[in-house]
Amino acid sequence: MKIKSQTLLIAGLFGFLFCCGANLSAQSVCLPAPRLLTTTPMGGQVGTQVEISVSGEHLDGIADLLFSDPHLTAAKKLDAAGNPEPNKYVVSIAADSPPGIYEARVLTRLGLSSSRIFSVGTFLEVTQKPNTTLATAMELQVNSICNSALTPRAIDHYAFEAKRGMRIIVDCAARGIDSKLDPVLVIADADGRDLLVERRAGILDFKVPADGRYIIKVHELTFKGGNTCFYRLVLRELAPDAQITRHPATRTVNSFSWPPQGLPEAPSASEAEPNNDVSKPQSIALPCDIAGSFFPAADVDVFEFDAKKGEEWWIEVASERFGLPTDPSLLVQRVTREGDVEKLIDVVELSDIPSPVKVSSNGYAYDGPPYNAGSSDPLGKLSIPEDGRYRLQLRDLFGGTRNDPRNVYRLVIRQA
């Protein structure tokens, strides 16, 4: 009996040790991943050398600063005694380096870090000085870029001189260069009175009303700040009829991409004004591929076409998928006449592309694909009920007060 108890005790002990060993062997131990969070400044001018400092997480033992293109090289910055300064580098940008965005990484004893965007441009580059009040506004030259970071609960002020009639463009690169900043831009007069405001990460297109000094204000939408709320403020002059181009930026990838497979990159036609009145519709022939814009405010573009009974067409509008703050809506009506009286019969109304993700019956989970591929762009089929004339009206449901010619769209109608 005693021997049996001892046997059971030993067997239990071995079982306990075996389970503990199995649990220990199942645990995985990972070294921390190095993360590069900021480079200051965030860019430089073609053909120059820039002194930058880097910061991040788990960057102990930094060996090198590396770039995604051989036109950019970095060497450690040395102090007066010839010793490397911690986390500081001198970046050389080749004279033939193409303007744009590049990836920067640091090599550490833990491996290669995550990347951070480094911009290269052709304008003069400067770095922010203390400028959180109107009295301390930092002077900027037209056609220059300022590398800055916002202080929490503060507004950065910049000043520039301009002459009447000049077209001034103010752009703020933030989210597109890996910043956490949602910028608000303001142009004000010399006394700080606001003249023009942009709150949707767009640009300011400002026609100077009189010679003098003007102020640019920059703040975060919710007044956040810190070293991750960095930005590049671009101040430049543009010809009155020139096309506006934005500061180079990364692009987000959506579950829905544009253009669809097989569609040409450029549309074959453009809307012809005035087509924003039902009495002056633009005549089109199907199939078609038309570019237009929701401009001016409350714009409704009207098109008419002939079709025969039994025809089926796919109608698609792209605007929100261009990254624009729009919500297109489309209505197709059959046009008939009774004497001199025009009669309209609704055929189809298209609005959003629905998401394939659906709430499950129990309300606690989701059914369908594990991605959200919905969009506020319209997509649907038009079945022609009778021979005749048809009218298509296209509008932006958000465009009642928006007077922005950059809110463009592309209307594509193709055989189903």
Secondary structure, DSSP 8 states (H G I E B T S, - for coil): -HHHHHHHHHHHHHHHHHHHHHHHHH--------EEEEEESSEEETT-EEEEEEEEES-TT--EEEESSTTEEEEEEE-TTS-EEEEEEEEEE-TT--SEEEEEEEEETTEE---EEEEEESSEEEE--S--SSTT-EE--SSEEEEEE--TT--EEEEEEE-TT-EEEEEEE-GGGT----EEEEEE-TT--EEEEE-SS--EEEE--SSEEEEEEEEETT---STTSEEEEEEEE--TT-------------SS-SS-TT--SS-SEE--SS-SSTTS-EE--SSEEEEEE--STT-EEEEEEEE-TT-EEEEEEESGGGT-S--EEEEEEEEEEETTEEEEEEEEEE--B--S-EE-TTSSSEES-SS---BSS-EEEEE--SSEEEEEEEEETT-SS---TT-EEEEEEEE-
